[in-house]
Amino acid sequence: MDALIASQTVFYIVSSVTMIVVGVLLVFAVYQVIRILKNILNISQDINKVYTTTKKKVKKMVSSVKM
């Protein structure tokens, strides 16, 4: 009977530690995904700014050539 109680105790301790480790790894993975998404957002905004300025410059050039 004592061996059964000891094996259950070991099982619950190992299960608890495993769940904690998996939880920490999951939090770390979510943190990394959020960082990547923020980086993609910044890159997208930079591309949008460059596109807007380039569009204005090309319109200016075209209008100057027409006149």
VMD Tcl script that draws the C-alpha trace (Angstrom):
set ca {
  {0.00 0.00 0.00}
  {2.87 2.35 0.79}
  {4.39 1.75 -2.64}
  {1.10 2.75 -4.30}
  {0.93 6.00 -2.33}
  {4.58 6.75 -3.09}
  {4.13 6.11 -6.81}
  {1.05 8.33 -6.91}
  {2.93 11.08 -5.12}
  {5.83 10.84 -7.58}
  {3.38 10.87 -10.49}
  {1.62 14.00 -9.23}
  {4.91 15.80 -8.59}
  {6.25 14.96 -12.04}
  {2.94 15.93 -13.65}
  {2.91 19.26 -11.80}
  {6.48 20.09 -12.78}
  {5.75 19.15 -16.40}
  {2.67 21.38 -16.49}
  {4.67 24.29 -15.06}
  {7.44 23.83 -17.63}
  {4.93 23.60 -20.48}
  {3.19 26.74 -19.19}
  {6.45 28.69 -19.05}
  {7.39 27.57 -22.56}
  {3.95 28.54 -23.84}
  {4.24 32.01 -22.29}
  {7.68 32.42 -23.86}
  {6.38 31.33 -27.27}
  {3.45 33.78 -27.10}
  {5.84 36.57 -26.09}
  {8.06 35.83 -29.10}
  {5.06 35.77 -31.47}
  {3.93 39.16 -30.14}
  {7.42 40.58 -30.70}
  {7.47 39.24 -34.26}
  {4.03 40.69 -35.00}
  {5.06 44.10 -33.65}
  {8.15 43.98 -35.85}
  {6.04 43.12 -38.89}
  {3.71 46.02 -38.07}
  {6.66 48.43 -37.91}
  {8.00 47.18 -41.24}
  {4.56 47.53 -42.81}
  {4.24 51.09 -41.56}
  {7.70 51.95 -42.92}
  {6.79 50.51 -46.32}
  {3.56 52.50 -46.30}
  {5.46 55.73 -45.55}
  {7.94 55.09 -48.35}
  {5.08 54.26 -50.73}
  {3.26 57.48 -49.85}
  {6.31 59.70 -50.32}
  {7.25 57.96 -53.55}
  {3.71 58.37 -54.86}
  {3.80 62.11 -54.10}
  {7.19 62.52 -55.78}
  {6.09 60.64 -58.89}
  {2.92 62.77 -59.12}
  {5.07 65.88 -58.81}
  {7.43 64.65 -61.53}
  {4.57 63.75 -63.87}
  {2.87 67.10 -63.35}
  {6.14 68.95 -63.99}
  {6.70 67.01 -67.23}
  {3.17 67.76 -68.49}
  {3.62 71.50 -68.14}
}
mol new
graphics top color blue
foreach p $ca { graphics top sphere $p radius 0.5 }
foreach p [lrange $ca 0 end-1] q [lrange $ca 1 end] { graphics top cylinder $p $q radius 0.2 }
display resetview
